[in-house]
Amino acid sequence: MTDLTKTIDWMQDKADAATEGPWIVRFGAPFSVWQEQADTWTELPVARHVQSGADAEFIAMARTAMPALLSALKSILALCDEHDESERYSGVPWGDIPVVDARKALTDALEGGESAS
């Protein structure tokens, strides 16, 4: 298992353990983030006392976006693995797809490295 796979699995574990989404923002001062179907009279928010509306919107958006992004990353890595296997067994390059560059870009992005910008 690569460091990239471990990082994605760690992120997936965090997403799976979080309160089920989708989440929404209830405006006020300070802002709070709630499960979309939450009863505000009987349930607590997912996050409260968020200092800005932009931060609250980001928190709510991340709950939905993170699982989708992780799924996309896993699909990209599966294509990279498919490319590696195809090239290994056939000896013929599988087009001009820079698989090593793709893996490095993903790793750097997740670790905040050079390719992340």
ZIRAUR-V934100 format. One record per residue. N is the residue number from 1. RES is the residue in three letters. PSI is psi in whole degrees, 0 to 359 (none if undefined). OMEGA is omega as a letter, one per 30 degrees, with the letter a starting at -180 (NA if undefined). Layout:
# ZIRAUR-V934100
n:N res:RES psi:PSI omega:OMEGA
n:N res:RES psi:PSI omega:OMEGA
This chain:
# ZIRAUR-V934100
n:1 res:MET psi:128 omega:a
n:2 res:THR psi:165 omega:l
n:3 res:ASP psi:324 omega:l
n:4 res:LEU psi:315 omega:l
n:5 res:THR psi:319 omega:l
n:6 res:LYS psi:319 omega:l
n:7 res:THR psi:315 omega:l
n:8 res:ILE psi:317 omega:l
n:9 res:ASP psi:320 omega:l
n:10 res:TRP psi:315 omega:l
n:11 res:MET psi:320 omega:l
n:12 res:GLN psi:319 omega:l
n:13 res:ASP psi:318 omega:l
n:14 res:LYS psi:317 omega:l
n:15 res:ALA psi:319 omega:a
n:16 res:ASP psi:328 omega:a
n:17 res:ALA psi:342 omega:a
n:18 res:ALA psi:160 omega:l
n:19 res:THR psi:138 omega:a
n:20 res:GLU psi:142 omega:l
n:21 res:GLY psi:184 omega:g
n:22 res:PRO psi:160 omega:l
n:23 res:TRP psi:152 omega:l
n:24 res:ILE psi:164 omega:l
n:25 res:VAL psi:132 omega:l
n:26 res:ARG psi:118 omega:a
n:27 res:PHE psi:149 omega:a
n:28 res:GLY psi:189 omega:l
n:29 res:ALA psi:110 omega:f
n:30 res:PRO psi:170 omega:a
n:31 res:PHE psi:159 omega:l
n:32 res:SER psi:155 omega:a
n:33 res:VAL psi:131 omega:a
n:34 res:TRP psi:156 omega:l
n:35 res:GLN psi:143 omega:a
n:36 res:GLU psi:322 omega:a
n:37 res:GLN psi:10 omega:a
n:38 res:ALA psi:143 omega:l
n:39 res:ASP psi:110 omega:a
n:40 res:THR psi:349 omega:l
n:41 res:TRP psi:332 omega:a
n:42 res:THR psi:350 omega:a
n:43 res:GLU psi:159 omega:l
n:44 res:LEU psi:154 omega:l
n:45 res:PRO psi:160 omega:l
n:46 res:VAL psi:319 omega:l
n:47 res:ALA psi:135 omega:l
n:48 res:ARG psi:165 omega:a
n:49 res:HIS psi:35 omega:l
n:50 res:VAL psi:132 omega:a
n:51 res:GLN psi:331 omega:a
n:52 res:SER psi:154 omega:l
n:53 res:GLY psi:323 omega:l
n:54 res:ALA psi:319 omega:l
n:55 res:ASP psi:317 omega:l
n:56 res:ALA psi:317 omega:l
n:57 res:GLU psi:320 omega:l
n:58 res:PHE psi:315 omega:l
n:59 res:ILE psi:313 omega:a
n:60 res:ALA psi:317 omega:a
n:61 res:MET psi:321 omega:a
n:62 res:ALA psi:328 omega:a
n:63 res:ARG psi:322 omega:l
n:64 res:THR psi:320 omega:a
n:65 res:ALA psi:322 omega:a
n:66 res:MET psi:309 omega:l
n:67 res:PRO psi:323 omega:l
n:68 res:ALA psi:317 omega:l
n:69 res:LEU psi:319 omega:l
n:70 res:LEU psi:320 omega:l
n:71 res:SER psi:318 omega:l
n:72 res:ALA psi:317 omega:l
n:73 res:LEU psi:316 omega:l
n:74 res:LYS psi:321 omega:l
n:75 res:SER psi:317 omega:l
n:76 res:ILE psi:316 omega:l
n:77 res:LEU psi:324 omega:l
n:78 res:ALA psi:320 omega:l
n:79 res:LEU psi:320 omega:l
n:80 res:CYS psi:316 omega:l
n:81 res:ASP psi:318 omega:l
n:82 res:GLU psi:317 omega:l
n:83 res:HIS psi:313 omega:a
n:84 res:ASP psi:314 omega:a
n:85 res:GLU psi:317 omega:a
n:86 res:SER psi:314 omega:a
n:87 res:GLU psi:323 omega:a
n:88 res:ARG psi:316 omega:a
n:89 res:TYR psi:331 omega:a
n:90 res:SER psi:336 omega:a
n:91 res:GLY psi:0 omega:a
n:92 res:VAL psi:127 omega:l
n:93 res:PRO psi:144 omega:a
n:94 res:TRP psi:61 omega:a
n:95 res:GLY psi:193 omega:a
n:96 res:ASP psi:34 omega:a
n:97 res:ILE psi:119 omega:a
n:98 res:PRO psi:79 omega:a
n:99 res:VAL psi:317 omega:a
n:100 res:VAL psi:318 omega:l
n:101 res:ASP psi:322 omega:l
n:102 res:ALA psi:314 omega:l
n:103 res:ARG psi:317 omega:a
n:104 res:LYS psi:317 omega:l
n:105 res:ALA psi:317 omega:l
n:106 res:LEU psi:314 omega:a
n:107 res:THR psi:312 omega:l
n:108 res:ASP psi:319 omega:a
n:109 res:ALA psi:318 omega:a
n:110 res:LEU psi:336 omega:a
n:111 res:GLU psi:1 omega:l
n:112 res:GLY psi:28 omega:a
n:113 res:GLY psi:196 omega:a
n:114 res:GLU psi:318 omega:a
n:115 res:SER psi:356 omega:a
n:116 res:ALA psi:344 omega:a
n:117 res:SER psi:none omega:NA
